[in-house]
Amino acid sequence: MTHHFFILTLIFTFSLFQVVHPTSFKIVNRCRHTIWPGILTGADRTVLNPTGFTLKPGQSRTLKVPVAWSGRLWGRTDCTPDSTGRLTCITADCGSGKVECEGRGAEPPATLAEFTLNGDQGLDFYDVSLVDGYNLPMLVIPRDSTSGQCSSTGCLVDLNRACPNGLRVVARSKSVVACKSACEAFGDPRFCCSEGYNTPETCPPTEFSQYFKHVCPRSYSYAYDDKTSTFTCTGANYVIIFCPLPYTSEKLLENRKETADLPLVNKSMMYVGRHHAFG
């Protein structure tokens, strides 16, 4: 019995070693302007620190991620201190008044990278979501995976340039800095998948979510857009790129021998104009 118990203990310990793996996020700013990444950890999970920081153009920062971490990342733009020294951002502000977000999420509209690491069957689940609107192009690339059908995902197109009129967020410079979700813009339960529209059957895609989906086929476009928007991987580290260049992204994917059926981008929409049919 003692020998049998010893063998079981070794197997259990080895299985734990196999399942629990360190993960890193390399966050890269390829935008032409400074961004302020924000991070929100899910409830009852070890907090990923720092919860916010500054990345100038061309800079990157690598973070060690707690085991079984769950949460979201985004990029804030045009952040400046006000007369009292409180930091405010034009898009995706987390409301902390500081560079660190301190447990506060992004104010919509914001492009979100969402992760649940070491979840069901030891899988990482991840997506790039436009459900809360859009403010920056984003690409998530899994690397060094041990197994699983790992795929890159994201939204490589500048949606602000062709955002439908009713969804536009316009800065003082009169430039479009973000694109709202139809739910935020109109508050209609049909767009929010709420009230009588809170099931996949009663909340199908709308003309607005289909616009986001057409341009960025792998991104979450509305609440029940699961089948083509959630990806899984095992034992990976992740590169999260803001404002990825399409040709750079394609080169990276080619190097990884990307095999996913869905394209990262609809190439006919790569250089979308400022006017759109919804306008």
C-alpha positions as CSV (number, residue, x, y, z in Angstrom):
1,M,0.0,0.0,0.0
2,T,2.8,2.4,0.8
3,H,4.6,1.7,-2.5
4,H,1.2,2.2,-4.4
5,F,0.6,5.4,-2.6
6,F,4.1,6.6,-3.4
7,I,3.5,5.9,-7.1
8,L,0.1,7.7,-7.1
9,T,1.7,10.7,-5.5
10,L,4.4,10.8,-8.1
11,I,1.8,10.6,-10.9
12,F,-0.3,13.3,-9.3
13,T,2.7,15.6,-8.8
14,F,3.8,15.0,-12.4
15,S,0.3,15.8,-13.7
16,L,0.3,19.0,-11.8
17,F,3.6,19.9,-13.2
18,Q,2.3,19.3,-16.7
19,V,-0.9,21.3,-16.3
20,V,0.4,24.3,-14.4
21,H,2.7,26.3,-16.6
22,P,4.1,29.8,-16.5
23,T,2.7,32.2,-19.0
24,S,3.9,35.6,-20.2
25,F,2.2,38.4,-22.1
26,K,4.5,40.5,-24.3
27,I,2.6,43.8,-24.9
28,V,3.8,45.7,-28.0
29,N,2.9,49.2,-29.1
30,R,3.3,49.6,-32.9
31,C,1.0,52.7,-33.0
32,R,2.5,56.0,-34.1
33,H,1.4,57.5,-30.7
34,T,1.8,56.6,-27.1
35,I,-0.8,54.3,-25.5
36,W,-1.5,53.4,-21.9
37,P,-2.4,49.7,-21.6
38,G,-4.9,48.8,-18.9
39,I,-5.4,45.4,-17.2
40,L,-8.4,44.2,-15.2
41,T,-8.2,40.8,-13.4
42,G,-11.3,38.7,-13.0
43,A,-13.0,38.2,-9.6
44,D,-11.3,35.8,-7.2
45,R,-8.1,35.6,-9.3
46,T,-4.5,36.7,-8.4
47,V,-4.1,40.2,-9.7
48,L,-1.8,40.7,-12.7
49,N,0.4,43.7,-12.0
50,P,1.0,46.4,-13.0
51,T,-2.7,47.2,-13.8
52,G,-1.6,50.0,-16.1
53,F,1.5,51.5,-17.7
54,T,2.7,53.6,-20.5
55,L,4.1,52.4,-23.8
56,K,5.6,54.9,-26.3
57,P,5.7,54.0,-30.0
58,G,7.9,51.0,-30.6
59,Q,8.1,50.0,-27.0
60,S,7.1,46.7,-25.5
61,R,6.8,45.2,-22.0
62,T,6.7,41.6,-20.9
63,L,4.6,40.5,-17.9
64,K,4.6,37.3,-16.0
65,V,1.0,36.1,-15.6
66,P,-0.3,34.4,-12.5
67,V,-1.3,30.7,-12.9
68,A,-5.0,30.3,-13.9
69,W,-5.3,34.0,-14.5
70,S,-8.5,35.5,-16.0
71,G,-9.1,39.0,-17.2
72,R,-8.9,41.6,-20.0
73,L,-6.4,44.0,-21.5
74,W,-6.9,47.1,-23.6
75,G,-5.2,50.3,-24.7
76,R,-6.1,53.8,-23.5
77,T,-5.3,56.7,-25.8
78,D,-4.7,60.5,-25.5
79,C,-4.1,60.4,-21.7
80,T,-3.2,63.6,-20.0
81,P,-3.3,65.0,-16.5
82,D,-5.9,67.6,-15.7
83,S,-5.4,70.7,-13.6
84,T,-5.5,68.6,-10.4
85,G,-3.0,66.0,-11.8
86,R,-5.7,63.4,-12.4
87,L,-5.0,61.3,-15.5
88,T,-7.8,61.2,-18.0
89,C,-7.9,59.5,-21.3
90,I,-9.9,60.3,-24.4
91,T,-10.7,56.6,-25.1
92,A,-10.9,53.5,-22.9
93,D,-10.3,55.4,-19.6
94,C,-10.4,53.2,-16.6
95,G,-11.4,56.0,-14.2
96,S,-8.7,55.6,-11.7
97,G,-7.1,59.0,-12.4
98,K,-3.7,57.2,-12.5
99,V,-1.5,55.3,-14.9
100,E,-2.5,52.1,-13.1
101,C,-6.1,51.1,-13.3
102,E,-6.3,49.6,-9.8
103,G,-9.2,47.2,-10.4
104,R,-11.2,49.4,-12.8
105,G,-12.3,48.3,-16.3
106,A,-12.3,50.2,-19.6
107,E,-14.9,52.8,-20.3
108,P,-16.5,51.8,-23.7
109,P,-15.8,51.9,-26.5
110,A,-12.7,49.8,-26.2
111,T,-11.1,46.9,-28.1
112,L,-10.5,44.1,-25.5
113,A,-8.2,41.1,-25.3
114,E,-9.9,38.6,-23.0
115,F,-8.1,35.6,-21.4
116,T,-8.9,32.6,-19.2
117,L,-5.7,30.7,-18.6
118,N,-5.5,27.0,-17.5
119,G,-9.3,26.7,-17.7
120,D,-11.4,23.6,-18.5
121,Q,-9.1,20.7,-19.4
122,G,-6.1,22.8,-18.9
123,L,-6.9,25.0,-21.9
124,D,-6.3,28.7,-22.3
125,F,-9.4,30.5,-23.7
126,Y,-8.9,33.8,-25.4
127,D,-10.5,36.3,-27.8
128,V,-10.4,39.9,-29.0
129,S,-13.8,41.5,-28.4
130,L,-15.6,44.4,-30.1
131,V,-18.7,43.8,-28.0
132,D,-17.9,47.0,-26.0
133,G,-17.0,48.9,-29.2
134,Y,-13.6,49.6,-30.7
135,N,-10.8,52.1,-30.2
136,L,-7.5,50.4,-31.5
137,P,-6.4,47.7,-33.8
138,M,-5.2,44.7,-31.8
139,L,-3.6,41.3,-32.6
140,V,-3.1,38.4,-30.2
141,I,-0.5,35.7,-31.2
142,P,0.1,32.6,-29.1
143,R,3.7,31.3,-29.1
144,D,5.6,28.3,-27.7
145,S,2.5,26.2,-27.2
146,T,2.7,22.6,-26.0
147,S,-0.4,21.5,-27.7
148,G,-3.8,22.6,-29.0
149,Q,-5.1,24.3,-32.1
150,C,-3.6,27.7,-31.3
151,S,-4.6,30.5,-33.6
152,S,-3.9,34.2,-33.8
153,T,-6.9,36.5,-33.5
154,G,-7.6,40.2,-33.5
155,C,-8.8,43.1,-35.5
156,L,-6.1,44.6,-37.7
157,V,-8.2,47.3,-39.4
158,D,-8.6,50.9,-38.3
159,L,-12.4,50.8,-37.8
160,N,-12.5,54.4,-36.8
161,R,-12.0,55.5,-40.3
162,A,-15.2,53.9,-41.6
163,C,-17.3,53.8,-38.4
164,P,-21.0,54.3,-39.1
165,N,-22.2,57.8,-38.3
166,G,-24.4,56.8,-35.4
167,L,-21.5,55.0,-33.6
168,R,-18.7,57.6,-34.0
169,V,-16.9,59.1,-31.0
170,V,-15.4,62.4,-32.2
171,A,-12.6,64.3,-30.4
172,R,-12.2,68.0,-30.3
173,S,-10.0,67.8,-33.3
174,K,-13.1,66.5,-35.1
175,S,-11.3,63.2,-35.8
176,V,-13.1,59.9,-35.0
177,V,-11.2,58.3,-32.1
178,A,-13.4,55.3,-31.3
179,C,-16.5,53.4,-32.6
180,K,-19.3,52.6,-30.2
181,S,-21.2,49.3,-30.1
182,A,-24.8,49.6,-31.2
183,C,-25.8,48.7,-27.7
184,E,-24.0,51.7,-26.2
185,A,-25.1,54.0,-28.9
186,F,-28.8,53.3,-29.0
187,G,-29.5,51.3,-25.8
188,D,-31.9,49.0,-27.7
189,P,-32.3,45.6,-26.1
190,R,-32.2,44.1,-29.6
191,F,-28.6,45.4,-29.9
192,C,-27.7,44.6,-26.3
193,C,-29.0,41.0,-26.2
194,S,-30.9,41.9,-23.0
195,E,-34.5,41.7,-21.7
196,G,-36.5,39.6,-24.3
197,Y,-33.4,39.2,-26.5
198,N,-31.1,37.5,-24.0
199,T,-30.7,34.1,-25.7
200,P,-28.8,33.1,-28.9
201,E,-32.1,32.3,-30.5
202,T,-33.6,35.8,-29.8
203,C,-30.5,37.8,-30.4
204,P,-29.1,37.2,-33.9
205,P,-26.5,39.4,-35.5
206,T,-27.6,42.9,-36.5
207,E,-26.5,45.1,-39.3
208,F,-24.0,46.8,-37.0
209,S,-22.5,43.7,-35.5
210,Q,-22.3,42.2,-39.1
211,Y,-20.3,45.3,-40.1
212,F,-17.7,44.6,-37.4
213,K,-17.7,40.9,-38.3
214,H,-17.2,41.5,-42.0
215,V,-14.2,43.7,-41.4
216,C,-12.6,41.6,-38.5
217,P,-13.9,38.0,-39.0
218,R,-12.2,36.5,-35.9
219,S,-13.2,39.2,-33.4
220,Y,-16.3,39.0,-31.1
221,S,-18.9,41.2,-32.7
222,Y,-21.8,40.7,-30.3
223,A,-22.7,38.8,-27.2
224,Y,-23.4,35.4,-28.8
225,D,-20.7,35.4,-31.4
226,D,-18.9,32.4,-29.9
227,K,-18.3,29.9,-32.6
228,T,-15.9,31.9,-34.7
229,S,-14.5,34.2,-32.0
230,T,-13.2,32.1,-29.0
231,F,-9.9,30.3,-29.4
232,T,-8.0,27.8,-27.3
233,C,-4.4,26.9,-26.7
234,T,-2.2,25.0,-24.2
235,G,1.0,26.1,-22.6
236,A,1.4,29.2,-24.7
237,N,2.9,32.6,-24.2
238,Y,1.1,35.5,-25.8
239,V,2.2,38.5,-27.8
240,I,-0.4,41.3,-27.8
241,I,0.2,43.9,-30.4
242,F,-1.5,47.3,-30.7
243,C,-1.7,48.8,-34.2
244,P,-0.2,45.8,-35.9
245,L,0.8,46.4,-39.5
246,P,-1.1,44.0,-41.8
247,Y,2.0,42.9,-43.7
248,T,3.9,42.3,-40.5
249,S,1.0,40.3,-39.1
250,E,0.8,38.2,-42.2
251,K,4.5,37.5,-42.1
252,L,4.2,36.4,-38.5
253,L,1.3,34.1,-39.2
254,E,3.1,32.6,-42.2
255,N,6.1,31.9,-40.0
256,R,3.8,30.2,-37.5
257,K,2.2,28.1,-40.4
258,E,-1.2,29.4,-39.4
259,T,-3.8,26.9,-40.3
260,A,-7.1,28.4,-39.0
261,D,-9.9,28.5,-41.5
262,L,-11.0,32.1,-40.7
263,P,-8.9,35.0,-42.1
264,L,-7.7,37.6,-39.6
265,V,-8.9,40.3,-41.9
266,N,-11.2,40.8,-44.8
267,K,-8.6,42.2,-47.3
268,S,-11.3,44.1,-49.3
269,M,-11.7,46.2,-46.1
270,M,-8.1,46.8,-45.4
271,Y,-8.2,50.4,-46.6
272,V,-11.7,51.4,-45.8
273,G,-12.7,54.9,-46.5
274,R,-14.3,57.5,-44.3
275,H,-17.8,57.0,-45.5
276,H,-20.0,53.9,-45.0
277,A,-23.4,52.7,-46.1
278,F,-24.8,53.2,-42.6
279,G,-24.0,56.9,-42.7
